[in-house]
């Protein structure tokens, strides 16, 4: 499963996610985001989400997302993502 497939479902269902993200400067951090949608300004390679920890909307480049809910996105199975995804 690709990160794009995961994000398509997250956007469709309105589910919050915890991501590990690497900035363009190489800083890696983990945060929880909600109200996720694809960026209309930057295009399909980016998402916008509300970061709960800093209480602000932020834009994330999809290719820089390293993990989703603690799992490397190249090895995610839907049953590892939590109860929200069991509704699919």
C-alpha positions as CSV (number, residue, x, y, z in Angstrom):
1,X,0.0,0.0,0.0
2,X,1.3,3.4,-0.9
3,X,1.2,6.6,1.1
4,X,-1.1,8.1,-1.6
5,X,-3.6,5.2,-1.1
6,X,-3.6,5.8,2.6
7,X,-4.0,9.6,2.2
8,X,-6.9,9.1,-0.2
9,X,-8.8,7.2,2.4
10,X,-7.8,9.6,5.2
11,X,-9.0,12.6,3.2
12,X,-12.2,10.8,2.2
13,X,-13.1,9.7,5.8
14,X,-11.8,12.7,7.7
15,X,-9.6,10.7,10.0
16,X,-6.7,12.2,12.0
17,X,-3.2,10.8,11.6
18,X,0.1,10.8,13.5
19,X,2.9,11.3,11.0
20,X,6.7,11.3,11.2
21,X,7.9,14.0,8.9
22,X,11.3,15.1,7.6
23,X,11.7,18.8,6.7
24,X,13.8,20.0,3.8
25,X,16.5,20.8,6.3
26,X,16.6,17.2,7.6
27,X,14.8,17.8,10.9
28,X,12.5,14.9,11.7
29,X,9.5,15.3,14.0
30,X,6.3,13.6,14.9
31,X,2.9,15.3,15.0
32,X,-0.8,14.6,14.9
33,X,-2.7,16.2,12.1
34,X,-6.4,16.4,11.4
35,X,-8.8,18.0,8.8
36,X,-6.5,16.7,6.1
37,X,-7.0,17.6,2.5
38,X,-4.9,17.9,-0.6
39,X,-3.3,21.3,-1.2
40,X,-5.0,23.3,-3.9
41,X,-2.1,25.7,-4.0
42,X,0.8,23.3,-4.3
43,X,-1.0,20.4,-6.0
44,X,-1.5,16.7,-5.4
45,X,2.0,16.1,-4.0
46,X,1.1,18.0,-0.8
47,X,-1.5,17.8,1.9
48,X,-2.7,20.5,4.4
49,X,-3.6,19.5,7.9
50,X,-4.2,21.1,11.3
51,X,-1.3,20.4,13.7
52,X,-2.8,19.9,17.1
53,X,0.4,20.5,19.0
54,X,1.0,24.0,17.6
55,X,-2.7,24.7,16.8
56,X,-2.1,25.8,13.2
57,X,-2.6,24.6,9.7
58,X,0.5,23.3,8.0
59,X,1.4,22.0,4.5
60,X,3.3,18.7,4.2
61,X,5.0,17.3,1.2
62,X,3.8,13.8,0.8
63,X,7.2,12.4,-0.2
64,X,8.7,13.6,3.1
65,X,6.2,11.7,5.3
66,X,8.3,8.8,6.7
67,X,5.8,7.1,8.9
68,X,2.0,7.0,9.5
69,X,0.7,6.1,12.9
70,X,4.1,4.7,13.8
71,X,4.5,2.4,10.8
72,X,6.7,3.0,7.8
73,X,4.2,3.6,5.0
74,X,5.8,1.0,2.7
75,X,4.8,-1.7,5.2
76,X,1.4,-0.5,6.4
77,X,-1.5,-2.9,6.6
78,X,-4.9,-1.5,7.3
79,X,-5.4,-3.4,10.5
80,X,-2.3,-1.7,11.9
81,X,-3.7,1.8,11.5
82,X,-6.4,1.6,14.1
83,X,-10.1,1.3,14.6
84,X,-11.1,4.1,12.3
85,X,-9.9,2.1,9.3
86,X,-11.9,-0.9,10.2
87,X,-15.0,0.9,9.0
88,X,-13.9,0.8,5.4
